[in-house]
């Protein structure tokens, strides 16, 4: 699995960047890719990137602040 950043052009001309979680797989001998999850806009995810990388690596998740 990997993260893909997709540029999205708004009608106003502004370009946002969306982050997708994507996986590669074989289908009939061909490599294909599918989106597993839409994670949101890049600028909103920036404060959470370190934790997201930990989760993708399979590190344990702890609830805090409850």
C-alpha positions, 0 to 999 in steps of 0.5 A: 500500500502507498499514499497517492496525492491527486491534484483537484482543480476547483471551479475557482481555479484553486488546486487542492491536493487530495490524499488516497490510500492505494494498493497494487494487486494482480488481476489476470497477470496484470498489475492494477491499483485500487483506492482503499481509502480517501484520507482527505486534503493534504493540508488538513492531514499535515499535522497527522502525517507521522501518526499515519505513517506509524499506522501504515507500518502496523504499529499499535494504536493507542487511544489518548485524551479520552 
